[in-house]
Amino acid sequence: MRFLVRRWDFFLSLVASTAGVYFLPYNSVKNITTELMAFFSIQSAVILPAMIFTAGIIKPDGLELEDAKRYHKALRRQMQFWVSLLCLDFIAVFSLIAGKALDWNLVVVTWEGFGPVDLSWFIPSVLYFSGALAVFRTIPFVKGVLSLLDLNSDMAMKAITRRNQNENAEKKAQADPREMILPEGYGRVVKSGDE
């Protein structure tokens, strides 16, 4: 049960896929194939820059080794999420292409004695499942992009703090620690000879 609560998107996608195959005709997306391909292509085009940004976000300035390891682990998990979302988009587009090419009919001829097997439900079920899961994971995708912003800000602040600490340490090291000795008569008011 904990898995289903944690993976609500997977469960809802499974329900959507089952309901779509059961209630809709197999060729129900026939008239909107182009629009769906455009949607999943745009989503893929948005994911790729996020992947590139994730791959190059860690900079060594201001990071301790433990922080770098922790950030690397979190970014690796996020990159795996981006890759899985991109794969879902590819599967949905491939299903649309295959369905359109087969005119949404998939009948497999078997050996003698058995009639043909109608598997027309298979392509729409793959499309509904991968498409629904890709759409449901759009919300975590946006949260992931916002977390990258937070991470980048956190690393920038650490880098600035480290730089300021280094500058202060250099200033202290360059400062003359000896007590300043004032020359004799320093601060005395000097009167001109006319007075």
BELGI-V306122 format. One record per residue. N is the residue number from 1. RES is the residue in one letter. PSI is psi in radians with two decimals (* if undefined). BURIAL is # if it has 24 or more other ideal C-beta (glycine too) atoms within 12 Angstrom, else .. Layout:
BEGIN
n: (N,N)
res: (RES,RES)
psi: (PSI,PSI)
burial: (BURIAL,BURIAL)
END
This chain:
BEGIN
n: (1,2,3,4,5,6,7,8,9,10,11,12,13,14,15,16,17,18,19,20,21,22,23,24,25,26,27,28,29,30,31,32,33,34,35,36,37,38,39,40,41,42,43,44,45,46,47,48,49,50,51,52,53,54,55,56,57,58,59,60,61,62,63,64,65,66,67,68,69,70,71,72,73,74,75,76,77,78,79,80,81,82,83,84,85,86,87,88,89,90,91,92,93,94,95,96,97,98,99,100,101,102,103,104,105,106,107,108,109,110,111,112,113,114,115,116,117,118,119,120,121,122,123,124,125,126,127,128,129,130,131,132,133,134,135,136,137,138,139,140,141,142,143,144,145,146,147,148,149,150,151,152,153,154,155,156,157,158,159,160,161,162,163,164,165,166,167,168,169,170,171,172,173,174,175,176,177,178,179,180,181,182,183,184,185,186,187,188,189,190,191,192,193,194,195)
res: (M,R,F,L,V,R,R,W,D,F,F,L,S,L,V,A,S,T,A,G,V,Y,F,L,P,Y,N,S,V,K,N,I,T,T,E,L,M,A,F,F,S,I,Q,S,A,V,I,L,P,A,M,I,F,T,A,G,I,I,K,P,D,G,L,E,L,E,D,A,K,R,Y,H,K,A,L,R,R,Q,M,Q,F,W,V,S,L,L,C,L,D,F,I,A,V,F,S,L,I,A,G,K,A,L,D,W,N,L,V,V,V,T,W,E,G,F,G,P,V,D,L,S,W,F,I,P,S,V,L,Y,F,S,G,A,L,A,V,F,R,T,I,P,F,V,K,G,V,L,S,L,L,D,L,N,S,D,M,A,M,K,A,I,T,R,R,N,Q,N,E,N,A,E,K,K,A,Q,A,D,P,R,E,M,I,L,P,E,G,Y,G,R,V,V,K,S,G,D,E)
psi: (-0.66,-0.65,-0.74,-0.66,-0.72,-0.56,0.91,-0.59,-0.68,-0.81,-0.81,-0.61,-0.68,-0.74,-0.78,-0.72,-0.82,-0.80,-0.70,-0.76,-0.63,-0.74,-0.42,2.61,2.69,-0.52,0.47,-0.41,0.15,-0.73,-0.21,0.37,-0.78,-0.74,-0.70,-0.69,-0.73,-0.73,-0.88,-0.52,-0.71,-0.73,-0.71,-0.69,-0.47,-0.58,-0.69,-0.82,-0.59,-0.65,-0.75,-0.75,-0.71,-0.71,-0.52,0.32,-0.54,2.11,2.53,-0.27,2.16,0.14,2.37,2.82,-0.72,-0.72,-0.77,-0.72,-0.74,-0.77,-0.71,-0.75,-0.79,-0.73,-0.58,-0.73,-0.69,-0.67,-0.68,-0.64,-0.78,-0.77,-0.75,-0.68,-0.71,-0.71,-0.69,-0.73,-0.75,-0.72,-0.74,-0.78,-0.73,-0.70,-0.70,-0.75,-0.80,-0.75,-0.74,-0.71,-0.63,0.10,0.56,0.40,2.21,1.74,2.17,2.22,2.29,-3.06,3.01,2.55,-0.39,2.51,3.06,2.58,2.17,1.91,0.51,-0.35,-0.37,-0.88,-0.82,-0.61,-0.69,-0.74,-0.84,-0.74,-0.93,-0.67,-0.78,-0.73,-0.68,-0.69,-0.77,-0.53,0.05,-0.61,-0.87,-0.48,-0.82,-0.74,-0.66,-0.71,-0.72,-0.63,-0.57,-0.68,-0.80,-0.74,-0.76,-0.72,-0.74,-0.78,-0.63,-0.74,-0.68,-0.67,-0.73,-0.76,-0.79,-0.76,-0.76,-0.70,-0.72,-0.73,-0.74,-0.70,-0.69,-0.72,-0.71,-0.66,-0.59,-0.33,2.54,2.02,-0.15,2.62,2.40,2.25,2.14,2.47,2.74,2.34,0.07,2.21,-0.08,2.48,2.23,2.24,2.53,2.81,-0.33,-0.37,*)
burial: (.,.,.,.,.,.,.,.,#,.,.,.,#,.,.,#,#,.,.,#,#,.,.,.,.,#,.,.,#,.,.,.,#,.,.,#,#,.,.,#,.,.,#,#,.,#,#,.,.,#,#,.,.,#,.,.,#,#,.,.,.,.,#,.,.,.,.,.,.,.,#,.,.,#,#,.,.,#,#,.,#,#,.,#,#,#,.,#,#,#,#,#,#,.,#,#,.,#,#,#,.,.,.,#,.,#,.,.,.,.,.,.,.,.,.,.,.,.,.,#,#,#,#,#,#,#,#,#,#,#,#,#,#,#,#,#,#,#,.,#,#,.,.,#,#,.,#,#,.,.,#,.,.,.,#,.,.,#,.,.,.,.,.,.,.,.,.,.,.,.,.,.,.,.,.,.,.,.,.,.,.,.,.,.,.,.,.,.,.,.,.,.,.,.,.)
END
